[in-house]
Amino acid sequence: MVSVPPPSALWTLWKTRNDLVFNAKIVPAPVVVIHKTIALLTQWKILLKKKDRAKMELMIGEMSASALSV
């Protein structure tokens, strides 16, 4: 469970990089990458066991709060 955010963040960075390289899409602000990571985690949390979903929701909430303070 602890290893979920770093891989998801790396995946989001990779996809954002591909959008820049192959589609010439420029990210307007770094916080967009954080929001994309939150969206990815939100989509994937339904695949977790019920006991781990609560932890994921807490983690997503913390990430959202951090993103709002940027």
Backbone as CSV, one residue per row, in Angstrom:
resi,resn,N_x,N_y,N_z,CA_x,CA_y,CA_z,C_x,C_y,C_z
1,MET,0.826,-1.199,0.000,0.000,0.000,0.000,0.868,1.259,0.000
2,VAL,1.939,1.246,0.727,2.789,2.418,0.840,3.442,2.760,-0.497
3,SER,3.672,1.751,-1.325,4.363,1.988,-2.591,3.465,2.537,-3.693
4,VAL,2.181,2.730,-3.432,1.262,3.179,-4.484,1.544,4.605,-4.977
5,PRO,1.708,5.599,-4.103,1.901,6.955,-4.620,3.125,7.142,-5.513
6,PRO,4.317,6.658,-5.136,5.457,6.897,-6.034,5.281,6.315,-7.441
7,PRO,4.847,5.045,-7.584,4.646,4.553,-8.949,3.565,5.327,-9.712
8,SER,2.494,5.695,-9.018,1.438,6.438,-9.707,1.931,7.824,-10.109
9,ALA,2.736,8.435,-9.258,3.306,9.751,-9.592,4.270,9.619,-10.768
10,LEU,5.083,8.575,-10.761,6.012,8.358,-11.879,5.258,8.090,-13.181
11,TRP,4.178,7.323,-13.090,3.370,7.049,-14.281,2.779,8.346,-14.823
12,THR,2.274,9.183,-13.943,1.704,10.461,-14.360,2.771,11.352,-15.001
13,LEU,3.950,11.383,-14.403,5.045,12.161,-14.996,5.412,11.629,-16.383
14,TRP,5.454,10.310,-16.516,5.779,9.696,-17.805,4.736,10.070,-18.859
15,LYS,3.458,9.967,-18.510,2.389,10.299,-19.455,2.414,11.790,-19.807
16,THR,2.713,12.633,-18.818,2.796,14.068,-19.072,3.963,14.372,-19.999
17,ARG,5.074,13.706,-19.779,6.233,13.861,-20.646,5.908,13.423,-22.067
18,ASN,5.210,12.292,-22.203,4.827,11.820,-23.539,3.901,12.814,-24.235
19,ASP,2.978,13.394,-23.485,2.104,14.415,-24.076,2.913,15.602,-24.590
20,LEU,3.933,15.984,-23.848,4.786,17.091,-24.275,5.577,16.710,-25.533
21,VAL,6.204,15.554,-25.506,7.073,15.140,-26.610,6.293,14.814,-27.882
22,PHE,5.224,14.044,-27.743,4.525,13.542,-28.925,3.329,14.379,-29.356
23,ASN,2.737,15.125,-28.422,1.539,15.891,-28.750,1.714,17.394,-28.549
24,ALA,2.899,17.802,-28.154,3.220,19.216,-27.926,2.278,19.872,-26.905
25,LYS,1.793,19.079,-25.934,0.946,19.608,-24.869,1.834,20.066,-23.722
26,ILE,1.716,21.327,-23.381,2.507,21.883,-22.297,1.640,21.980,-21.049
27,VAL,2.161,21.510,-19.942,1.439,21.583,-18.676,1.502,23.032,-18.187
28,PRO,0.348,23.652,-17.932,0.341,25.062,-17.535,0.964,25.331,-16.170
29,ALA,0.905,24.328,-15.275,1.474,24.503,-13.927,1.810,23.120,-13.366
30,PRO,2.829,23.024,-12.537,3.196,21.728,-11.950,2.077,21.072,-11.140
31,VAL,1.212,21.879,-10.566,0.120,21.319,-9.760,-0.820,20.458,-10.612
32,VAL,-0.830,20.671,-11.913,-1.653,19.854,-12.809,-1.228,18.395,-12.731
33,VAL,0.064,18.152,-12.611,0.568,16.783,-12.503,0.074,16.144,-11.202
34,ILE,0.022,16.922,-10.147,-0.491,16.416,-8.871,-1.964,16.050,-9.013
35,HIS,-2.734,16.906,-9.670,-4.163,16.624,-9.865,-4.368,15.391,-10.753
36,LYS,-3.530,15.209,-11.746,-3.623,14.012,-12.584,-3.301,12.752,-11.783
37,THR,-2.339,12.855,-10.887,-1.990,11.723,-10.027,-3.147,11.389,-9.095
38,ILE,-3.772,12.410,-8.537,-4.937,12.203,-7.667,-6.065,11.524,-8.445
39,ALA,-6.295,11.963,-9.674,-7.337,11.357,-10.500,-7.023,9.887,-10.778
40,LEU,-5.767,9.591,-11.057,-5.362,8.204,-11.306,-5.590,7.344,-10.071
41,LEU,-5.181,7.841,-8.906,-5.374,7.094,-7.664,-6.856,6.893,-7.354
42,THR,-7.655,7.893,-7.639,-9.096,7.792,-7.400,-9.714,6.708,-8.279
43,GLN,-9.272,6.621,-9.521,-9.786,5.580,-10.419,-9.352,4.188,-9.971
44,TRP,-8.140,4.070,-9.481,-7.597,2.774,-9.123,-8.022,2.290,-7.742
45,LYS,-8.504,3.174,-6.896,-8.798,2.754,-5.526,-9.924,1.720,-5.460
46,ILE,-10.796,1.672,-6.448,-11.869,0.673,-6.431,-11.321,-0.752,-6.573
47,LEU,-10.085,-0.878,-7.039,-9.475,-2.195,-7.185,-8.833,-2.692,-5.891
48,LEU,-8.759,-1.831,-4.898,-8.146,-2.203,-3.629,-9.122,-2.968,-2.745
49,LYS,-8.564,-3.687,-1.797,-9.393,-4.332,-0.780,-10.044,-3.229,0.049
50,LYS,-11.192,-3.547,0.622,-11.945,-2.527,1.368,-11.123,-1.869,2.459
51,LYS,-10.318,-2.647,3.176,-9.535,-2.060,4.269,-8.482,-1.092,3.748
52,ASP,-7.998,-1.322,2.529,-6.986,-0.443,1.952,-7.598,0.796,1.282
53,ARG,-8.876,0.709,0.930,-9.534,1.870,0.304,-9.567,3.069,1.237
54,ALA,-9.830,2.814,2.503,-9.882,3.913,3.478,-8.522,4.596,3.571
55,LYS,-7.458,3.806,3.566,-6.111,4.374,3.604,-5.840,5.200,2.354
56,MET,-6.290,4.672,1.220,-6.078,5.384,-0.044,-6.860,6.690,-0.056
57,GLU,-8.098,6.659,0.429,-8.898,7.878,0.480,-8.243,8.930,1.374
58,LEU,-7.644,8.484,2.477,-6.928,9.405,3.357,-5.723,10.000,2.623
59,MET,-4.999,9.156,1.916,-3.830,9.617,1.165,-4.239,10.604,0.067
60,ILE,-5.319,10.298,-0.625,-5.819,11.188,-1.676,-6.233,12.526,-1.066
61,GLY,-6.884,12.471,0.085,-7.283,13.703,0.771,-6.086,14.562,1.153
62,GLU,-5.037,13.914,1.639,-3.824,14.650,2.003,-3.160,15.266,0.776
63,MET,-3.135,14.508,-0.319,-2.553,15.030,-1.554,-3.371,16.205,-2.075
64,SER,-4.688,16.089,-1.990,-5.562,17.176,-2.448,-5.352,18.433,-1.621
65,ALA,-5.237,18.262,-0.320,-5.001,19.409,0.555,-3.657,20.061,0.246
66,SER,-2.659,19.242,-0.007,-1.339,19.776,-0.359,-1.383,20.523,-1.685
67,ALA,-2.132,19.969,-2.645,-2.230,20.610,-3.959,-2.941,21.957,-3.862
68,LEU,-3.908,22.061,-2.965,-4.634,23.322,-2.813,-3.776,24.400,-2.171
69,SER,-2.799,23.965,-1.385,-1.957,24.957,-0.708,-0.807,25.451,-1.579
70,VAL,-0.661,24.877,-2.770,0.430,25.289,-3.683,0.068,26.552,-4.405
